Amino acid sequence: MDKLRIGNRDLIKDINRALVIEYIRVNGPISRTDVSKKVKLSLSTVSNIVDDLISNNLVYEVGTTTSTGGRRPILLELNQNFGYTVGIKIEEKQVIIALTNLKSTILLKKHFAFLRGSEPEIAMNLIHHGIKDVITEYGIANEDILGIGIASSGLVSGKDGKIVRSTLLNWENVNVCEQLKKYYQVPIFIDNDVNAYTLAEFWLGIGRTHKNFICLSVGAGIGTGIVINNQLYYGEHGGAGEFGHIIVNIDGYQCHCGQQGCLEMYASEPYLNIEGIYLKPHYPDTVLDDDYSFPRVHDAAAKGDELAIELLKRIGKNIGVGMVSAINSFNPSMVVLVGEGMIAKDYFLPYALKMANQNFFSNANCKTKISLSELGNDAWVQGAALLAINQLFQVPLYEQSELLIK
């Protein structure tokens, strides 16, 4: 268990500084006076903290704003290039490694392939050398890296720094953070990949204006990230959001998780494969062969292939069932659709929306907005980087807390 720091003047000083830094980070450019009002510290205290931050190059002045009288206030902004973070996404056959600044802007991104089903040690070695490659290519030193964030499929324990179970990777109890700490003496964090995307949506995307929303990822599987009162919701074991494994058919298809009839088997790529093979004899003119991935089925549908169009219609209805369950369970203001399956949205989305809009709350005229993410694939690694960035700016209440400047 993390040990709380002893209450003293040093702790109060660090808390005040963290509050000022975070407010400038989120709201800059902003004046000293406005910071003082919002964080409820005296103007002299804020000015002393800001002077220290400027001298350490963490904050800088960026001009002035209009004044109601007297001198025009000088605006402050976080130096987004004070240091760097690394965002990593572990996929089934590759790892994606991105170097970002403190605004999670991607400065350099590289892909490193490995064989599906590889042992964790192979992927971890690839990540270690991939980080070295990215750092070297960008021309910075290990010491310039302030933190590392990792996103992976499956049940992930951020507290323990490990992948508890990922059926996609076929990994169990892999302590990813501990292995990387052998090479990088910086804070390292890990989370589920859809949670990482949701974090990016909250900070960078349309989630910025919503305090209760859900990201629903459609692709090789189904995943959700849940934001409640501006906080990611994790549940007891860090696995909240496994909506792909709610049962929608008691005697349905066998799922890789061990259950039968999971939503994932009816609303993601496995369904296209199972249903495609079943229906194919009824569509002798189809161009689909053994590849029923979203990109392939989408391409066939775009050419007028009747089997592809029927598959996407059916999966759309099933995705709608998942959205109804999520909406009825959490009553969010918005559901954001993400993932590689969205390439075929023009063909399945009308059916998904028709189903989703028949939820419990719609009957009471309580609308739930359904939107498409505008962030794109970079959001996976940006969200991973934000795992580290956000921790760097946390109020340092614990002895293990990292300070941006000492």
Secondary structure, DSSP 4 states (H G I P E B T S, - for coil): -PPBPP-SHHHHHHHHHHHHHHHHHHH-SEEHHHHHHHHT--HHHHHHHHHHHHHTTSEEEEEE---SSSSPPEEEEE-TTSSEEEEEEE-SSEEEEEEE-TT--EEEEEEEE--TT--HHHHHHHHHHHHHHHHHHHT--GGGEEEEEEEESSEEETTTTEEEEETTTTEEEE-HHHHHTTT--S-EEEEEHHHHHHHHHHHHSGGGG-SSEEEEEESSSEEEEEEETTEE---SSS-TT-GGGSBS-TT-PBPTTS-BSBTHHHHSHHHHHHHHHHHGGG-TT----S---HHHHHHHHHTT-HHHHHHHHHHHHHHHHHHHHHHHHH--SEEEEESGGGGGHHHHHHHHHHHHTSSTGGGGT---EEEE-SS-THHHHHHHHHHHHHHHTS---BTT---S--
